[in-house]
Amino acid sequence: MNARGSGEQRPDGTKDTPVQAAGCVLWRRSAVDEGLEICLVHRPKYDDWSHPKGKLKRGEDALAGALREVEEETGCTAVPGAELPTLHYMANGRPKQVRYWAAEAASHGFTPSDEVDRILWLPPAAARLRLTQFRDRELVDELLATIRHA
């Protein structure tokens, strides 16, 4: 979590305006056992595994941006569900705020790109272990709690 809130002054007197981003914890039912599978994306630039997410375009609604990023990164269209916790952290020396939603995959059609070269569909326990950032692991638990209460 970021220690400084949005728009607080830095020691040099300038303000940190958080980078606004959005994404989804994308899930589907397994064709094999009807268990839950979570989609993770691999970003070669960072060599990490994360949930699909990205920066919002100027004036873009956060949920619309989250669904756009899911489609761009995974090739999936998604049906949004409950909003999940917003993550706050530092990225490249700037505060970043990422709003997340639970989203069920409605269609699939992944094509590798320079931004995302692989995706994995994993059971929740395996997805938690594969995620590079610990902060992203909490979102798996939040997704499971949301689906149980639906």
N, C-alpha and C positions, 0 to 999 in steps of 0.2 A: 504494500500500500504506500502511496505517496504521502510523505509527512506534510507537505504544503498543500493547502487547498487550492481551488481554481482561482487564478487571478491574483495571488499573493505576490508581494514584491520580493525580488531576489536581493541578495546583499549589494549588488551593483545598482539597485534602484529601478531596474526594469521589471516588468510584470511577466510572469509565466502564464501564458494562456494555454490550457491543455489542448493537445491534439485530440480531436473528436473522432472516434471510431466506433464501429458496431460489428457484431458478428452473431453467430448462432452455435449452439451445441446441437449439431445435426444428428438425428437418430432415425433408425428404421427397425422393423421387426425382422429377425433372421428368417430366411426361407427354410432353414434346416429345423430349428426347434422353437420358433416363435419368440426366442429370447431377444433382448434388446441389443442393438449394435450402434456404436457411436462412430461417426466419421471424423478422422483426423487428417490434416493436410501436412505435407512435408514441404517446407520452403527451402530450396537449395541455397539461397542467399545467406540464410542464417543456420542452415543445417539443423533445423528444429522441427518438432511435431507440435501442432497447435490446433485449436478450433478455427474454422474458417472465419476470418474477420478482416477488416480493412478500414482505411480512413474514409470519412464521409466527404462527399462533394459539397461545395459551398451551398448552403440552404437545403440540403437533402435531409429528409426525415430519417431518423435513426433506424426505425424498423425497415423502411424501404432500402436503406443502405445495407443493412445486415443481410437482407434477402438477396440483394444484388451481389454482394460479396460471396455469399454461398454459391450462387449460380456461376459467377466468374471463376471461383477457385475449385469447385467440385463438379460442375456440370449438372448439378441437381437443382430442380425447383423444389421449394419447400413450403410447407404449411406452418405458419408461425403459431406458437403456443404462448405459454406464460413468459413474462419477462423474468430473467434471472438477475442475480446481483451484477452491478456495474463494478468493473475492476479499475483501479487507479494505480499507476506506476510510472516510473521514469523510463523513457526510451530515447536513446541518442541525446541525453542531456535535457530533455523536455518532458514535462508532465504529460501523461496520456490517460485518457478516460475512454474505456471501451464498454459500451452497453451490449448486453447479450440477451438473446431469447432462446427458449427451447424451440426447435423446429423439426417437424417430421418430414423426411425426404418423400417427395411425391413422384419424382422421376430421376433417372440416372443417366449420365452420359459424359463421364470424365474424359478430358483430353489433356495430357500433360502440357505444361507451359513453362516459361522461364521463371514465373512466380511460384507455381506449385507443380512439382514434377511427379508427385505420388500422393495417393490417398489410401487410407486403410479404414476398413470397417471392423471394429473390435468390440468384444463384450466390455461392459463398463470397467471391470477390474483390470483388464489388459489395457484399456484406453488410459486409465489413471496412471499406470506404470509407464506408458509410452510417452505421455505428454512431457515436454521438456521443462516447462515452467511449473513450479509447484502451485502457483496461484490459479492455473488453469484446471488443476485437479479438483478443486472445490466445486467447480461448475458441473462436473460429472455428478457429484453428490446432490447438488441442487436440482439437476435434471431428474434424477431418480426420485427425489422427494416430490417433485412437481407431478411426475407421471403417476406415482402411487396415489396421489390425492385427486387425480382427475376422474 
